[in-house]
Amino acid sequence: MNKRPHKKYSILGPAAALACVTVSLFFLFSGTGTSKAPICEHPKALRPGKDKFPGTIVWSSSRHGTWDIFKMKADGTEKVRLTHDPEKNFHPVWSDKGEWIYFQRNEHIYRMQPDGSGLQPVIQNGFSFDLVERSSKIIYVVSEKSGSSVQLYDIQKKTSEELIPARVPEFQNKQIRFPTLSPDGDWLSFSSAYPKAWSIHLVKLSRNIHFPYGRGCMPQYSPDSQHVAWVHSGNHDIYVGTPHRGQKRGLNIVIPERPHNYFPKWSPDGKYLVFAAGPTPKRGTSDYEIYIKPLKGGKAVRLTFHPATDNWPDIYF
């Protein structure tokens, strides 16, 4: 287990991370859900997605008063709770072969088997992580008083390499969140408030060339490494771009009373995005729900129905 001096982090890391999408993420994690009685995810509500989407989705939820990891079929059925403890368990990520679910537990990174057994610590004092290079490595953030660093951890060798600021010195002592690598290993993407409001940054690792790409946070590369999806911090829509061509487009996801879309993740075949959507935060609610959307036409389909917060989905098949 990779050990570092003990630090205290919030559920998204230090408070600076909340600036990524202003007050939106504050309400996303402002509590453990509402006091309303749970709503049953009955078959009629799930009918639009029944047997329509392949795979299994993991996500985190506050529906039992604590943050726990859940899984379900990609059509919203067969929901199963995987963690049963008072810790903050959130941000689950499937390994590429589906044999592990990695997740954040408080300020540490753990993994468990798909049925919730075999819990193992992986990285101590790391957050805002992603699995990369066929799940052989973890890219994550370490926060210091002066700023952040992006580390690449080899799971088998148990060694870490600093990517940022080592590769891009101008980010020394700057706040960084949501790092990820393209599957081909050529591109690093992350979010930072430097040099202006939270934006997506790209680094071509083979040449250590860096350039800003667009406003927002939570970048995620497509399985073919050709596209990146992220949350636009201006209108809270999910955007998809082709960095080497300079193309960008919003998906124009319109969900009545849920205009804030976050946590995009690609399906393994690149045909779908799973994400969470919620109401305008000033309404004082953290009621986010899980959705799945085909990239080529088709509306977003809602998969969870609960007054608590459901977020950080990831899909495997």
Beta strands, then each sheet from edge to edge (+ up, - down):
strand 1: 56-61
strand 2: 68-73
strand 3: 80-81
strand 4: 89-94
strand 5: 101-105
strand 6: 108-112
strand 7: 120-123
strand 8: 127-132
strand 9: 137-144
strand 10: 147-154
strand 11: 159-164
strand 12: 176-181
strand 13: 187-192
strand 14: 199-204
strand 15: 209-215
strand 16: 217-221
strand 17: 228-231
strand 18: 238-242
strand 19: 247-250
strand 20: 260-266
strand 21: 272-278
strand 22: 289-294
strand 23: 301-302
strand 24: 310-316
sheet 1: 3+ 2- 1+ 24-
sheet 2: 4+ 5- 6+ 7-
sheet 3: 8+ 9- 10+ 11-
sheet 4: 12+ 13- 14+ 15-
sheet 5: 16+ 17- 18+ 19-
sheet 6: 20+ 21- 22+ 23-
end
